[in-house]
Amino acid sequence: FRLIEQYAGGAKPLNKPVQRLWLQSMTPQAIRDGFDRLRSDEQMRPLADAARSRSEADWLVGINGTRAMTAFNSRDGGFFLTTVGRVQTPTLAIVVEREEKIRAFRSRDYWEIHGTFGAQAGQYPGKWFDPAFKKPTGEGADAEQKADRLWDEASAQAIAQAVRGQPATVSEESKPTTQASGLLYDLTSLQREANGRFGFSAKTTLALAQSLYEKHKALTYPRTDSRALPEDYLPTVRDTFAVLAASPMGHLAPYAKQALEQGYIKPTKRVFDNSKVSDHFAIIPTLQTPSGLSEAEQKLYDLVVRRFLAVFFPSAEFQVTTRITTVKLPTVEHHFKTEGKVLVKPGWMAIYGKEAADEVADAKEGDKGQNLVAVAAGERVRTEQAEVKPLKTRPPARYSEATLLGAMEGAGKLVDDDELRSAMQEKGLGTPATRAAVIEGLLTEKYMLRDGRELIPTAKAFQLMTLLRGLGVEELSKPELTGEWEYKLSQMERGQLSRAAFMQEIAAMTEHMVKKAKEYDRDTVPGNYATLHTPCP
């Protein structure tokens, strides 16, 4: 529309009044509300500037960078298409960096000691640990060092042998803890969850959410980076709960009814916060109950509705017990830790069917998520078994789409904490709406392959990264730098940075990148190459 208006005026601008219709959902009522509150063209100009600058920056970097790198790679004959992109290449750098860590990883053996202790009321497990252990910090610290790991088998066997059949004393501490539900979904968190639960690709999730928004009018606008709702949205939320309570979704309607009856829907800052609402708010169900959904659409709709209900429900309450069993020998003491985490009140977890204590988050066999056998005060227990378990350190996991989306959001820094993630969002790679297309682009260009849920970089990806690092084009090989560009675009959206200043910086960066490729005069590009042991015949 802007282009039509721009060209219709010819040399001088048209200067006709323009108003903008801004919609959050496609229901008839939301469209009427949108027409009642039309926005002025001036109000929307910073957003238009940012969108145009993002598009032009992608084009400038993409077309010049791709030509420069293709020309460089084709210097000695042939044609070697080498595509680069302002967001695509730094995203690839994240995946390649992880693969390099996996290849360089050397597995080490370590041992754990698992004990079984007999009390009057029954048996309980415990794991040996060193209470004096301090986690190493600083440069070059070994992240694999942990309090419950022993690095030589002889020591582990000696401890196990020494404690078998010995009496032990018990001390324990029990305290209540709570766990709140996750925040409402933005597009990236919805894509991550759908990939983890159902194996949907980011592209599939976006297409399904778009269909639920446009065709079925069942969800609000999906291409959002906000996880909060406007502060005046409380009445709409109550109406949505009433619709869900009367809906044919038998597995969720009772919870919507319960929330209305118990008065769970309150104006909390965690959900309603204008400062955390950008152009669009979090993805929530609309007042329209959908019908005729495909199986995949139903799964995604279900996911959004569950989170929408859960965010208003009380926190889940646990009783966490930490038990230390001490075996005192004449010269030394050995300590074993047991942790029990029992779900006391399910709260929001009931919506996900987590009624049982053995389904507690972070439950591990013989460690957490269990009811502990009671031990009377002052009771001495007996070490009935002590078993040495041989284990190996494991390399970092390859990225899946879910974890890569998280890494893109933090510009290469994997951030799991919801509050921290929202602070990092402005410096992420790409926007929620474009991340799926970036990942798909890398797969199409054969820079990455999908293997099950894992994303594996190809030889072509390593070749490109070696080239960019060798030429010193850090702008495309360092994700944090692209994160800074995204931050500048978000400043422009808020009217804090001019379009001209941003485009000037992008042009300078593009010139620098092309110059590096043009002026490189050595025969080889420095890199971490493999040495072939067999001479060429």
N, C-alpha and C positions, 0 to 999 in steps of 0.2 A: 504493500500500500504506500509506504513512504517513497519508494522509487517512482511509482506512478505519479504521485503528487509532485515529486522533485522534477521529473521530466515534463510534466504537463505545463509547468510554469515557464519552461524554456530558460532564457538567460536570467530572468528575475523570479524570485519565489512567488508562489500563488497567494500566500497570506490569507487563505480562507480558514474560517474557524474549524477545528478538528477536535472531536471528542472520542474517547476510547472506552470500549466496553471491556470490563475486566471480570472474568468468570473464575470461580473456584470449583464449581461443579455444574453439571449439565442438566440438573432437574429444572422443570418449568419455574418453580419458585425462585431458584438461584438466578435464573436468567432475568426474571422480572426485577429482582433486587439489584442486579447488575445495571439494568437500564435506569433504575431509580437513582443509582449513584455513579453516573458516568464520570470518567476522569479526564482532566484537560490534557492536551497534547504536551504542554510544558512539563507537567508532572511526570510524563513517561519518557521525556527526552534522554535523561541519563541512562535508562535501560536500553533505549534504542542505540545510543552511542556505544555502550558496552558490547551489545550484540554485534554491531557492525565492526567494531574494533577486533573482537574475537575472531570473527569470520575472516577479516582482511589479514590479521596476524597469522592465522592458520594457513591461509593461501600463500602469503609472502614467504613464510618459513618453509612451507611444504614444497612449493614449486622451485624456489631457488636452491634450497638444501638438497632436494632430490636431483636436480640437474647437476649441482656441484659434485655430489658424491658419486653419481652415475658416471660423470665425465672422468672423475679421478680413477674410479675402478675400471674404466674402459680405456685407459691411457695406452695400454700395450696391445690394443686390437680387441675386436669383439664388442658386444654390447651387454653390460652387466647392470640391469636396472636396480638401483639402490634407493628405495623410497625412505624418506624421513619425514617426520611431522613434529609440530610444536609440542603436542601432548603424547602422540603415539610412541615416539622414540624414547622419551624419559620413562614411559610406562614399561617399555621393553627392557630398559636399563635395570629396573627393579627386578624383573624376572631373571635376567642374565646374571645379575649380582648374586641372587639366591642360588642359582645353579652352580656358580663358581665356588660358593661356600660348600655346597654339597660335594662337588668334585674334590675339593681340597681337604675335606673332612677325613680324619683318620680315627677309626673306631678304637676305643680303649675298653679293656675288661675292668669291671668292678664287681663287688660282692655286697649283698645285703644279708642281714641275719633276721629271720622271722621266727619269733618264739610263740609257743602256746602255753598259757598259764592256767592252772587248775585252782579254782576257788570253791568254797562250799556250795555256791549256787550254780556252778558249771564252769565251762572253759571260755577263755577269751584270747584273741590274738594280740601280738604286740611286735613292733619293729625296733631293732636296736638303733640307737642314735648317740652322738657325742654331744653332751650338753655344753661343752666348752668351745664348740665349733663357731667360728666367725666367718661369714661370707667374704671371700676376697673381693677387694674393690680396686679401682684405679686401672690404668692402662695395662693391657695384657693380662688382666685377671682371668683365672680359669673358671668359666661359668659352670663347668661340670662338677666342681667341688660342692658336695652337699653333706649335711650332718649325718645322714643315714647311709653313706657310701664308704666302703673300705676298698683300698686300691691294691691290696695283695691278699691272696687266698689263704696263705698260712695264718695271718692274723685273724681273719674271719673264722677259720676252722678252730683256732685256739680259743677264741671267745665262746663259740658255740659249745665246744667241748667243756669249757670251764663252767658254764651256767646250767648245763643239762642236769635236771634232778635237784637243783639247789632251791632253797626257800627264798622268798622275795617279799619286800614290803611294798605297799601301794599308797600313792597319794593321788588325789584327783581334784579337779576343779571343774565346776559345772556352771555355765552361764547361758542366759537366753540371748539369742540374736534374731535379727529380722532380715528379710530380703525383699526389696521392692521389685515390682515387675519392671520390664524394660520400658523405655520411652515409646511414644507413638512412632510409627514408621515414617521415614523419608524414603525417597526412591532407593538410595544406596543400601540402607539397612534392610529394606524389603527384598532387594535383589540378593543380598548376602544370605538372609534367612531362607529364602526360597531355594537358593542353590544348595545350602547345607541340608535342608529337610527333604526337598523333592528332586534335587539335581537339576533344577531349571537353570538354563544359561541366563546371563544378565539381559540379553536381547529378548529371550522368551518372556521373562518376567515383565519387562517394559511393555511388550506387545499385549500381554494379558491384562496388565493394569490399565493400559490405554483403551482396550476393548471394554473393560468394566466401567470405565469413565465415559467413553463416547457412546458406545452402542447400548449398554445396559443401564447407564446412568446410576450405577450402584456405588461407585467410589468417587471421592473428590479428586481434583487434578493431581495426576501422579508424578509429574516431572518437578518435584519439589526437593529443596534441601533443608526444609524446616521440620522439626520434630515437636513443635508446640502448636497450640491453637490460639486465636485472638481472644483477648480477655472478655469480649462481649458475646462469646459463642456458647456460654453456659445454657441458655434456653434451647438452642438448637441441639446441643448434646442430649439434654433431657428428652427432647422430642424423638431423637434418634434411638435412645434407649427404649422409649415407649413403642416405637415401630419394631425394634428387634424383639421386644418382649411378646409382641403379638404375631411375630413372624412364624412361618412353618419350620424354622430351624430348631427342631426339638432338642438338639444337644446343647444349644446356647441360649435359647429363649428364657429358660428358668433363671439363668444368671443375670440377664438384663432385668428381669422382674425383681429378683432379689436386690439388685443395686438400687432400683427405684424405691422399693419398700423400706430398705434399711437406710436410705439417705446417703449413699456412698458418693453421689455426684456433687463434689464441692469445688469451689474456685481455687484450686491449689496452683501455686506458681510453677510446679513441675509440669503441669499440663497447659495452663492458660498463661501465656507470657508474650506480650506484644513485642518485647525487645528481641525475642527469638523467632519471630515470624518475619520472613523476608517477603518476596512478592506473593508467595503462596504458603499455605500452612500445611501441617502434617496430613498424611493420607488416612482418611477415616471413611466409614460407610456413610452413605447419604440417607435421606428419608424414603428412598425408593427400594422396596424389596425386589431383588432380581428374580427372574424365572428363566428357565431354558438355558442355564449356564452349561458349558462343556465341563468335563471332569477337571481339567487343569484350571479353568476359571474359578470353579467352585472351591478348589484347594486354596487358591490365592485369596479369594474373597473371605474364606474361613479364617485364614491367617490374620488378615487385617481386622476382622470382627473380634477375634479372640484378644488381640492386643488392645483394641479399643475398649473392650470390657475390662480387661485385666488392669489397665492403667488407673482405673477408679476404685478397684477393689483394695481391701486392706493388705498390708505386707504379709508375707508368709512368716510364721514364727517357728523358730527351732530351739531345741535345747542342745547345746554343744558341750560335750564332756571330754576333757583331756585327762587321760590317766597315765601316770608315770609309774612303771613297775621297776623297782631297783633291786638288783641281785648283788648283795654285799659279799665279797670274797675277802680273804685275809689281807690281800695287798691292794685290791682294786675294786671299784664299783662299776657295774654295767647297768645302763638305763635302757628301758624299752618304752616306746610311746604307743598309746592306743587312742584313737579319736572316735567318738561316737556322735553322730549328728541325727537327732530325731525330730521329725516334723510334728510340731505340737498343734498348730492351727494352719491349715493349708492356705487360707486367704485366697489370693489371685491364682495360686497354683491349681486350685480345684477346677478352674476353667480349662486347664490343660490336662486334667485327669490325673494330676500328681497327688493322689490322696495318701499313697503309701510312703513310709519313711525310706524304703530301699530305692526309691526313685529320686532321692534328693540330688540336687546339683552337686557336682564334684565327688560323688560317692565312688570309693575305690574298694576293691575286694580286700577284706582284712584290715581296712584302715578307717574309712568313714562310712556314713550312711547306715549305721547299724545300731540296734539297741544293745547297750553293753550289759553283760551279766553283772548283777549287783555284787559289790564287795563290802562286807561289814567294816566298820571303823576299827582299825587296829588289827584286822585279820591278815595273817601271813598266807601268801599263796605259794604254789610250787611250780617251778619251771618244768613242764612235762615234756616239751619238745623245743629244740632249737635247730633250725634248718638253715643252711647256707645256700643262698640263691645266686648263681652266677649270671651276670647281666652284662650288656654292652651299651656304651654311649651311642646315641643315635644322631644322625645328621639333621639339620633343620629340614622341615617338611617342604616339599615343592608347593608352589602357589596353586590354589584352586581359584575358580572365579570369585568365590565368596571372600577369600583372604586377599586376593589381588585388588578387589574393589575397596577393601578396607585400607590396603597399602596406598592406593591411588588417592583416597580421601585424606590421608596424612602425608602425602608427597613422599612415600617411601618409608615413613615411620609407621610401624604397625601399632595402632592405638586402639585398645579394647574398651577403655573407660568412656562411657557415654558423654560425660561432661567435657572431658578432654577432647574428645572427637569433635564436638561442636566448636570448640575453640580453634582447632586445626583446620576446620572445613574450608575456611577462606583461602588457605594456602594449599589446597589439594590439587590433584591433576585433573583437568577437565571439569565438567559440571555433571550433576547426577544424570541429566538427560543425554550426555554424550559419551559417558564411560562405557556403556554397553557397545556402542558403535566402534570405539577405540579398540576394545578387546577383539571384536569381530574382525576389524581391519587388520590387526596383527596376525590373526589366524588365516585370513584370506591371502595375505602377502607371504604366507609360509615362514613368518618369523617365529611362530609358535605352533605347537601341535597339541591337540587335546588327547589325553590318554586317560580314559575314565573321567575322573573329576580333576585330574592334575593337568597343569599347563606346562609344557616342556619347551624351552627355547631350542631352535634348530641351529645348525652350523652357520646358516646365513645370519642369524641374530648375533652370534659371537663375532663373526667377521665384521659386521657393522659396528659393534661396540669397540672392537680393537682399532678400527679405522678412526672412529670419532675421538677415542682417547689418544691415539697416536698423533692425530692432527691437532689435538688440544682444543677441540670444539666442546667445551664443558657445558655450554648452554643446552645441548641436547642429550648429554650423557649423565647429567646430575639432576635428579628429580626435584631437589630442593629449589633449584633456580627457576624451574617452570612453576613451582608452587608460588614463588614470589610474583610471577607474571599474573597468576590467577588472583592473587591478593590485590594487585593493582586494578584488575578488571572489576573486582567487587567494590573497590573504592570508587571507580568511575560510576558504577550503578547507583552509588549513594551521592553522586555529584561532588566527590572530594578530589577527583583527578580529571584533568582535561584530556579529551580524545587526542588532540594534537601532540601532547607531551608523550603519551603512551606510544602512539604510532612512530614517533621519532626514535624512541628507544628500540622498538622492534626492527625498524629499518637499519639502525646502527648494528644491531645484533646479527641481522641477516648479512649485511656487508662484511662483517668480521668473519662470519662462518665461510662465505664464498672465498674471501681473501686467503684464509688459512689453506683451503683446498688448492687454490690457484698457485700459491707461492711455495708449496711444499716441494723441496728439490732433492730429497734423499731417495735412494732406490727402494728402501723398505720402510714400512711403518713399524715403530717399536711395539711389541706386544708380548704376551706370555705364550709363546709357541711351544708345541711339543717337539722334542728332538727324536728323530727317527734313528733307531739303533742299526738298522740294516742299510748298508750303502745302496745307492741307486745302481741297478745293473747297467 
